[in-house]
């Protein structure tokens, strides 16, 4: 499983305060702790409160780059802020994210070619987020085709079926799992699948339990990657165990420790 750590995001109070005070230590500690906990890449999002998002994005990427060359997922809806982050990445860059409307694809996909970035593609278009798996998969086909026309390698394409909070849209949880399964037949080899996993538990009473349960279900459906909190040990151990039971890991008595060392 490819894990993108979610915690360097201005929507979290500690990160918002660190951005405001230009406190590098908070950001760098979060970067190191997430990577030590099993993250393969780090999401970087300035959040909604930044007065100058472009400047803040540059500061965040440079601050992380002082302590790590890890891959970074630049998370923004603004093309200029996206490019500001991509050009400063020391390791592999990931565009988070591109929606399935022509306007958004024309805006962001050229940046993927320019910076050799991987791309997270959301099954959202001008009409919003579909409620059923078939419509989500149709948008995924559009995105996959557009990416391939731009020369983006299929191994660098992640399709996000967009999980919404179960507290508000319970019916979407099953549709997302069905979409993950259907995406695997779009091409050979197929694109990767990814979820912003923590969205499913927003406003739920036991977020860790909801996240962990849905993680195991998504892994069974074919999930390849997730944006989540890698410092949640229960969640990470659930993911590792789910992959073990599906034969994606080799069993040993200390299989969780072995996974984290691999």
N, C-alpha and C positions, 0 to 999 in steps of 0.2 A: 504494500500500500504506500502510495506517495502522499506524504503528509505536509500540508502547508499550515504553519502556525498562524493563528488568527489574532494574536494579542496586541500586535503593534498597530492599533487602530484608534483614532481619536475619539471614537464613540465610547471607549473605556475611560473612566474618570482619571485613573493614574496616568494614562498616556496623554489625555487632554491637558492635564496639569504640567506634564513634562514638556509638552510642546509649548505651552504658554511661558514656562520658565526657561526654556532651552536647556533642560536638564538631560544631558547626554547619558548619565549613569542609569537612569530608569530605562531608557530605550535599549541601551547596550546590555543591561542585565536581562531584560525580557528576551532579547535576541539570543543570548547565550543559553538561558534556561530552556527556551523552547527547543533549540537545537540539541541540547543535552538530553532532553526528554523524548527525542525521536523525530523531530520535525526535519524534513528534507529541504524545505524552503520556508520563507517568511512572507506573509502578506503585509503590505505596507499601505495604510490608508490614513489620510490626514484627518478624517472625520469632518463633521458638519460645521464645527465652530471656528475653523481656521480663517483668519482674516485674509491671508495671502496663501492659498493652497499650493501654488507653484513653489514659492519660497520654502514652505514647510516641507513639501515633498523632497526637495533637494536636501534640506537639512536632515530629514529622517534617513534618506538613503546614504548620505555621506556618513552620518553617525553610525549606522549599522556597519558600513564598509570599513570603519576603523577597527572593528573587532571580528569581522567575518567576511568571507568571500561566498557565502551561501547564496543560492538562487533566491531571487526576490520576485514576488507577485505584486506588481504595481496596480493598486486598486483605486480606480477613479473613473468618473464618467466624463471628465474633461480631457480633451485631446492634448492640450498644451501641458497640462499637469502630468499626463501619462508620459509624454515624450521627455519631459524634464527628469522623471524618475528613471526611465529606460536608459537614457544616455549615461547615467551615473552608476549603473549596476556593475559591480565588479565580477559577479558570476553570471549564470544563466538568468535571463529575464523572462517574466511571464506577464502577459497582458490580462488583467482581470478588471473588466471583462468586455466581451463584444455581444451585443444583442442581434437578433435575426432580422432587423430592418435594414433596408438598403442604405439608408443614411448612416447608421452606426457602422455597418460593415465597411462602407467607403471611407469612413473617418479613421477607423482603428486598424484594419487589416494591413494597409500599407506600412504602418509602423512595425508590424511583426516582421515583414521582409527586411526593412531597413535595419532593425536591431537584432535580427535572428532570434526573435522571441517565440516562446510557446504562447498559446492562446487559450483562454477559458471562454467558451461560447455559451451564452445563456439561451435557453429555449423561450425567449420572449420576442415578440415582434410589435408592430404598430398597434395591434389589438390587445396587447397585454400578455398575461400568462394564461395559457389554455388550461382548462380543468381536466382534460383527458389525455391519455398517453399518446393516442394517434396524432393529435394536433401538435403535441410537444415533439414527437418524432419527426413530423413533417418540417418543423422549423429546424430541427437538428440536421436534416438532409440539406436544407438551404444553406446553413452555416458551413457544413462540411464541404459542400461543393464550392462555395465562395473561397474558403481557405485553400483548397487544393488548386483552384484557379490562380491564386496568388503565390503558388509554389511552396506553401507551408507543408512540411512533412507531417504525415498523419500521426506520427509518434509525438508531435508537438501540439496536437489538437485535443483539448479536453472539452467534452460536452457536459454542461451542467443543466440537469432537468428541473432545477429551481424548486427546492423544497420550501414550503411555507409553514408557518406555525400551526401545529396540530390543534391548538386551542381555538383557532379561527377558521381553519379550512381543513378539517379532518379528512375529507374525501380526497385531497391532493396527495396524501401520504402514499396511498396505494398506487395512484397514477404515476408518481415519480419512480417507484420501484419497477413498474411495468415499462416505463420509458427506458430505464437503464438497461433492462434486458433487450429491448428492441434495438437500441443503439448498436448493440454488438453484431447486428446483421447488416449494417449500413454499407460496409465495405470490407475488403480483406487485404491487409489487416484493418480492423475497425479503429475508430478514434477511441481515446480513453474517456472514461466517465468520471465525473467529480461532483461533489455536493458541498455547499456551505452548510455543513451539518448542524451547527448550533441554531440555525434558523428554526428547525423543527420544534425546539423546546421553548421558544420565546413565550413568556407569560405562563409557562407550565409550572406546577408546584414542585416537581422534582426534576430539574433540568438534566442532571447527570444521568438519571435512570432513563429518561426519554431518549437522550442522545445515544446512550450505550445500546439500548434496545434497537433503535432505528439503525444504528451503525451495523449491527450484526445482520439485520434484514437486508440492508443495502449491499453489504459484502456478498451475501448469498445471491443477490440479484446480478452481481457482476461489477460492483463499484471498484474503480481503480485508484481513486484519490479522494482526499477530503480536506477541506479547510476547517480546522477545529482547534481546540485548546489542547496541545500535546501534554500540558502539565496536569491534565485530568487523568490520573493513573487508572481509574476504573474504565474510562472510555478507551484509553490506549490498550489496556489489557484485554478488553472485550474485542477490540479489532484484531489483535494478535491471535486470540483464541479462535475467533470466527475463521480467520484464514487457515489456522491449523486444522480445524475440523473439516474444511473444504479441500484439504490436501495441498494448500499453497505453501505450507511450511512443513519441515520435517520434525516429527515428534521427538522430544527428549524430555527428561524429568524437569529440566530448567529451560523449557522452550521460550518463556517470556524473556528471560535474561539473554538467551542465545539470539533471539530476534533483535533485541536492542543493541547487541554487540556487532551484528552483521552489517 
